[in-house]
Structure formats: structure tokens, C-alpha cells
Amino acid sequence: MTTFFTIDRANERIPEVRELLLLLRSQRDELVRLRDRYVRLTGGIGVDEGETPSADSSRTSGSGSSSGSGPTMTERKEAGLLKLRIKGIVDQMGASVTRIDEWGITLRDIQTGLIDFPALVNGRQVWLCWQLGEGDIAWWHELDAGFSARQRLEELH
């Protein structure tokens, strides 16, 4: 069952959701950084922490995949730790997204912090639109429209 927001109720939720969106954006940035490091270490090939390295990859120093023989033992260990950290961040992000969803808010984009609140106006369902960097809710759009079609609240009737 959809929960509909009044403009006042949506504005009351902004401080809490802003905090979560800032956290999600920070976690997303960290996730990208960790993923990039993991790919550099492994050459994009999954490396399990518990895998037994082949004779070619049993080196303990060097640049790893640049020689074509795969990551070193040190790099394999670091890759395993990166995978654990990535999993932890993904789990934390999932919990934040679930919380936003439980509030009845639709998360559209983590990077921009774009969210929509379902609302009823004269019996018609619309989205109250907000993103990080904005103050109170000032925008809305039709259900089948997106960010580019949003309009000022003053135009809502």
C-alpha cells in the first residue's frame, strides 16, 4: 500500500533522508575506489582469498598482473580484504536504501541524492521531487515523467 506524503510531511522527513543520502553518496564513492583498486590488483579476474595460487602467481612482490602471471600473494591477500570491505559497504548501503524505501520514499539516484515522495493532489497521484543541495520541497512531476519534466510546486493544481 502506497503511503502518500503532504508537502509538510515530506519536508519533515528531509533532514533524516538527507543524512542517509549523504552517507550513501560517500559509500558509493568509496565503493568505486575500492572496486578500481581491486580491478588493478586482479586484472579484473576474481581472486578468492582462500584460493591456492598457481606456481606462476606465487611471487611475493612486484606489480602483479603487469607481468602477465597474475597477482602476487600480497596482492591476492589485499584483494581478499578489498572484497570483504566491498561486501561490508554494499551491505551498509542496502540497509540505508531499505530504510528509505520503508519510509515510502523512492530513491532515484544516489550520486545526486534524487528522491521522489508519492503524493495525492486532487485525487491524482504525483511525485514530490527533491535532491541533495535543495532546501524544502519545491518541485513535483507526473508519475510518468522524470526529473527533466519537474515543475515548481506553485504550478501544481
N, C-alpha and C positions, 0 to 999 in steps of 0.2 A: 504494500500500500504506500503510495507516494505521500510524503509529508510536504505540505505547501508552506512557504515562508511569506510572511508580510515583509515589507521593506524594513520596518523596525526590528523584527526578529532576525532577519538576515544581518543587519548591521550589528546587532548584539553578538553574533557569532564570529564576526570578522577578527577580533583580537586573537581568539583561540586558533582559528583556522590560519591566520597569518603566521603565527608561530610554527605551526606544523608545515606550512608551505615553505617557509624559510629553511627549516630543518631538511625537508625533502630535497630542496634545491641543492643544499650543501652536500647532502648524502649522494645525490646524483652526480655532482661534480667529482666527489671522492671516488665513486664507483667507476667513472670514466677513467680517472687517473690510474686506479688500481688495475683496471682491465688493460689499459695500454701498457702498463709495466709487465703484466702477465704475458701479453702477446709478445713483447720484446724478449722476454726471458725464454719463452717456449716456442717462438716462431709460429704461434697460433695453434700449435698442437697441444691437446690436453695432456697435462703431466700430473699423474696422481702421486701424492706424497709417498705412498707405500709401494710404488712400482719399483721393481728391480731394474736398475739401469743396465743397458747393454754395455758391452766392453767399450764400444766407441764413445759412450757418454759417461764413462766413469772418471773423467778428468775432474780435478778438484779446483781448477782455476782457469781463467781465460774468458773469452767473450761468448762462449756457448755456441749458439746457432750460426754465428758468422763463419765458423769453420765447416759447417755442413754436417757436423757429427752430433748435433743436438745439445741440449743444455747440460752444464756441468752438475755435479752432485749438489754443490752450493746453490746453484740456480734452481735445481729441482726442489730443494728444501724451501727456498724463498717462494717459488711458485706454489707450493703446497700451502704455505702460510697465507699467501695472497688469496688463494681460493677460499680459505676459511674466513678471511676478513671480508671478501666479497659476499660470501653467503650471509655473514652477520649483518652487513649493511642492507642487503636485499630483504632479509627478514625484518629489520627495523623499518625499512621503507614500506613493506607490506602492512605492518601494524599501523603506521600512520595513514596510509591510504584507506585501510579498513575503518579507522576511526572517522575519517572524513565522510566515507560512504554511510556509516551508521548514523551520522548527523543528517543524512538526506541530501548532502551536497554532492554535486558531480564535479570531479576533478577532470579538467580538460588538458592541462599542460603543466608539467612540473617546472620546467625552466622559467616560464613566465609567471607561474603561480596563477594560472587562469582557472576559475571555477564558475559554476552556474548553480543558482538556487532555484528550485522549482517554485513557481508562484501562480496564483489564480487572479486574474483581473477580469471582472465582469463575466465570470464563468468560463473564461478562456485561459488555458494553461500557457504560460510563457516562462522564459528563463530570466532571472535577475543575474546580471553578468558582473563579475569583479575580477581584478587581477592585482598581484603584488604591485605596490607603488601607488595605488589609488587610495583615497580616503574612504568615505562611506560609499555605499552602492549608489551609482549614478547612471547605470546603463541596463538595458534589457534587450532581448531579441526573441523572435518567434522560435518555436520548437525546431522547425526545420531549417533554421538559419544559424549562422555561426558568428564568430567574433567580428568579421568584416561587415556584417549587417546589423550590428548593435546600434541602438538608438538611445538618446537621452531619456531618462525617466519622465521628464516633463512632456514627452511626446506619447506617453503610454495612456491609452484611454480605451 
